[in-house]
Amino acid sequence: MSARATLVGQVRSVLREAVEAHRDDEDTATLLRRQLDRMDEPLRVAISGKVKAGKSTLLNALVGEEIAPTDAGECTRVVTWYRHGHSPRVTVHPREGLPRQLPVSRVDGALRIDLDAAPEAVERVVVDWPTRGLRDTTLIDTPGIASVSHEISASATRFLVPEDEPREADAVIYLMRHLHRTDLRLLESFQDRGVARATPVNTIAVLSRADEVGVGRIDSLMSARRIAQRYRADPRLRKLCQTVVPVAGLIAHTARTLRQDEFTALAGLAAAPRDELDSAMLSVDRFTRTGDGRARLLSRFGLFGVRLATVLIRQGFDDPPRLSAELVRRSGLDELRETLSVLFAERRDLLKARSALLALDTVLRDRKCPDATRLLSSVERVLAEAHEFAELRTIGVLRSGAAEIPPEASAEAERLLGGDGGGTWSRLSLRPDADRETQLRTALEALSRWQRWAESPLSGRAFVGLARVVVRSCEGLVDRLNEDG
Amino acid sequence: MSARTPIEVVELAAKAVNAYQREDLAARLAQTRSRVLDPVVRVLVVGEFKQGKSQLVNAIVNAPVCPVDDDVATAVPVAVRYADAPGVVLVGEDGSHGEVAVEDLADHVSEAGNPGNRRGLRQAEVGIPRSVLAGGLCLVDTPGVGGLGSVHGATTMSALPTADAVVLVSDAAQEYTATELEFLRQAARVCPMVVCVLTKIDLYPDWRRVADRDRAHLASTDVTADLLPVSSVLRLHAVSTADQELNQESGFPALLAHLRERVVDRAAELSRRSVAHDVRAVVHQLTTSMEAELAALRDPDGAQGLLVGLHSAKQRADALRERSSRWQQTLNDGIADLISDVEFDLRDRMRQITREAEAQLDEIDPALVEDQFVDWVRQRVSAAASATFVWTHQRARWLADQVGEHFADEGGEVLPDLHTHDPDTTLGRAVPLKFVESESFGFGKKLLAGVRGGYGGTLMVGMLGTVGGLALLNPISLAAGVLLGGKVVKDERKRLLERRRNDAKTAVRRFLDDVVFQLGKDSRDLLRELQRDLRDHFTACAAELSRSIGESIKSAQSAIESDRGERSKRIQDVRAELNRVSHLAATAGALDEPIGSTR
């Protein structure tokens, strides 16, 4: 991966030059130095979506601990960063004044953050937490986008504008609920307050509360999967995100933090006569009435979760680790993590470099230092020359659907450009264990095919431009395979 | 016991009218009769996508009539009403009828079988033998496609005035959204009865809290409606296992009672009242001539004065049919005003949308957000059309009342001395708003077609033309940027963006002009139709009146000409007849009493 290393190196050196040029302007220099530091930090992923979409629940599920407070009402009021730290620490960054520490208090295993100021006066809260789940990724929980909005406001449409702007987050997970395809709110759910802007290359959409899709029926998650499939094919969503994954956040989170007493209670339920159980689980009211502690169980699992867990226990997942693993698998969390690792973690350097360049670009335009013109052209050169960026942009164009390309060709191009993962095998849509010969053969086939298209007089101008980028990706693949051999 | 059913009363009255050979009155009663014989209480079931509307209808009638799916939505309205044997009739946009098997309904009304309503159906009518529906209850499951704010939502809105009640379905996952509340607010203005149903309470532990919040929302928006929490799943389960307790828990007994008492019974009471009104009006017309004859018989010498009065009354009654009469003026002026007001209102709203759209276009690149932008425009247009529609409807109703009042005033002057008892039953004070029941009330339908045409024809073309070939500018231009120097490319990009924006603005303006034209024409047609209906109705009333007075003159004349012996015998006859018809009026009056007192 020498190419990538050079890209990071290039970005670093441009950044350093910029710091040097701003040495008299302490604020700007600090800002730029922070960008430089950021290149070494874990990837920042923001979790975004409408009120009550289950953002904090999903965050907890991803971390595997109950660190983000969740409640039936709206509870995330300020942008909260969760990052890896050696000891638990909660820091409040007010809009004005110096950051200060808050006492760390846990209730029932869950972290409690008692803000000592009005939410509006706080820029963000940073939680340092010693947990493996945050080692490679810093997660940013955002307040829900207001559900009450009559129309797409100007600010909401602005986020779709491709003019890249610096952002705090490198990638975004958008949570959305089940909506009809002609529903405007489907797209409205992509509104954000500006912590991170959606572009198709760094965004994953999650169909959240997947367990509620089938009205709590035992096959609800299957339905949710089908719906996510449909969303994935929707051209309007393709423009906005890489893929759509269904996740039952509550079940995922509960499964990852399953306690022995809960398992015992569930096992007790599963052992009860079928018809008795079925009649108790007809409705939340009935279930709560059948015994003490049931309300608590319900709040942890939801009616669907209890149904699913008892069925699984009866099917033989009869100890806590196995039940937990199976619940996590069914909840769709594994799939989400896999997607995150392929689309975000593997592209970490690229996404980071991109964030840094975009930030630098804005700073240079804003501050207008004497060297700005020279530095800006360096930025532009890195952006234009690095093939990785060309790939990212071309994926964006493909997904925007603006270019007229046959769908099969479009899908192949996206794969070759690394849209489904940067590995050679996944670009060539082979199995991970495919041998070098097969890979090389496939790569050469793809190369000649796309070369033909790139040179064909019948291809439109737009298509030719796109095909050239794909050809270059193919050449890169062939080179890499030859180097390996 | 004098309590008779409405239909018996109408038939009695029809007999009497026939005996006096007043076929004009008979025609009026025939209309009343057919209305009573086929009572339809239309209840629209509306709500956002995936709130459980179809399942609610199924649970009410306890049969899987409306197709239910986790993902696919209903695309065509399904009207479920009583029939002796199950059956489905599909009604096409062109008014064609076709029968299909009940099992095949999903192929025609769900999005899976009929995507985007490609089959062009107006609605599906399902008949099933269920006692719940026996009172004439007709539940209409509306499409969840696109939600309340969409073009479909506007169509639903235009169907509201023809409905006896509207049921807003919202699930217990969250409290009312702004769209739902806005819909409720508008619905409450055009529909006599609004019922709110909170579904899926079996699934959400917090449903009580959601219900409380929804009630608070209702109170704060001044919508008078009861909120009934239900669970369709529990209901269907309870019915299949004959579990009474579970049925209670499902909340359906309360919902059904509510529908029966507040909607069906209320509609039945309204229908009884209108029967009572019609019969009394007819009786009044009959009595006019009898009373004139009686007066002439009793006092033949003073009868000349009576005759003079009657003749001038007849002239005035005939004058009522002239265009110069006050009620006609009210009607004609009112409609003309209304047409120009509606047009102004539409234009104003569209201008507002144009302004907003242009402001937005200044912020965005139309090439990249074309679909969203087109959707946004469509949604704004439908919302504006809905609002105009509701407003038009209210104004039209007010105008109809006004015309009715003026007619009644003038009608009162026509018969000064006979117009003594019961002023309410005289003439058309309660105007039968035919407008409300008219099937051709296709405001939303035409709007939909208009938006479709405009959408395909103008906006898309206008905006697509700007996109072609330019979208790939980014990767190419960036590569070129190294060669040409960044600035040139950037300026070129800006220029192209500007051009795209201007093209899009032109497209939007053209499209909204089309919308104003199309909707303006629709609303004009609609109001003209209303004008015709009202004029015909009141002209017919005036004709009846004139004829009644004519009969009075005739009978008074014959009374004067008759000799003494005949006279006393005739007095007795007329008295007996008057007794009979006033008995009829009393029978009709019994219908008018509140339902509790006749039980």
Interface residues (C-beta under 8 A of the other chain):
Chain A: K52 A72 S147 V148 S149 H150 E151 I152 A154 T157 R158 L160 V161 P162 H178 L179 H180 T182 D183 L184 R185 L187 R209 E212 V213 G214 V215 G216 S220 S223 R226 I227 R230 P235 R236 K239 L282 S283 V284 D285 R286 T288 A295 L298 S299 L303 F304 L376 S377 E380 R381 L383 A384 E385 A390 R393 T394 G396 V397 S400 A402 A403 G460 R461 A462 G465 L466 V469
Chain B: F49 K50 G52 D70 D71 A73 G144 V145 G146 G147 G149 S150 A173 Q174 T177 A178 T179 E182 K200 I201 D202 L203 Y204 P205 D206 W207 R209 S231 V233 L234 H237 L246 E249 A359 Q360 E363 I364 D365 A367 L368 V369 D371 Q372 F373 D375 W376 Q379 R380 V467 G469 A471 L472 N474 P475 I476 L478 A479 G481 V482 G486
